[in-house]
Amino acid sequence: MTDPLTGLRAEMAAYLRESPLLEGIAIREEFPGGYKGVPTRQACVAVGISGVERAATPGGRVKLTLRFDILCPPDGNPGCHGLFDRLCGALFFQKNAFGTVEIHCGDAAFDRETGCLVLTAEAVLAGLLLPNEDAEGEGFTDIIIKAKEV
């Protein structure tokens, strides 16, 4: 059984793999360990969880932050910021169930270990936690993303 956060990461990666805006880009879950020490010839986006913040108010509201590690060969096309633009397009301008509230990125930097330019982006999603009726305390069974389909 997959936990809800791992499931969300997998759903996002699957969605991005199907996006025409990201055609030809390798989409992976988590930072691609296979690239360590081996320069890549293909741009890659690795999807991970960067943070989960539960609201103090009742009702199980949660703010989920997804991390996108964007790796681009130094002479590749698109570059890191071009790929970030496509990621924004996929999250804001294509029909999806993620309800992205915001997305931002840092600066691109060359990573000697991967031989790539690396840019980290984060997207914030709003969700609700479903309580576990069978458990005592504050256990939760699932996350529902609050989304308006685009």
Phi, psi and omega in degrees: 000132180270138177286158186301325181289318176296321177297318178297315178300317180295320178297317180296315179299316179298317178299314182295325177299328182272350183288127177297336179291338182247021179301135180085359179258133177286125178248125182231160172266123181073169183295127187289098180301332180296342181275348182302121177077357180235109180302136179270151177255358183233139176295149184218144171238122178255127184261130177215173176264127180258331181188154175224125181234119180267132180291150180286341181281152178295161177114356175072025178291144182216144174251121182252132178245118177264143179251139177235109174272115183258119180247130180226134173301145184304328180256016185278163175225121010280162172279179184301314182288327175296321178291324175298318177302317179294321177299316177301316179300317180294325183274332183253333189240009174240148179300124178202172184250022186263339176056047181302128181269320178204158175214139179210166180220165175263205179268148175283141179217149178282132179250114183295326183295323181262344184071023185233162164279137182234135178227130178254130178240154176227140177238137180257129176241149176255139181212178177233141176266134176269125182290149176272106184294337184271349185252149174279156177085218189246036179289149180231148183255336186199168176238132173252123179278129177277106185224142167256124180297138182280000000 
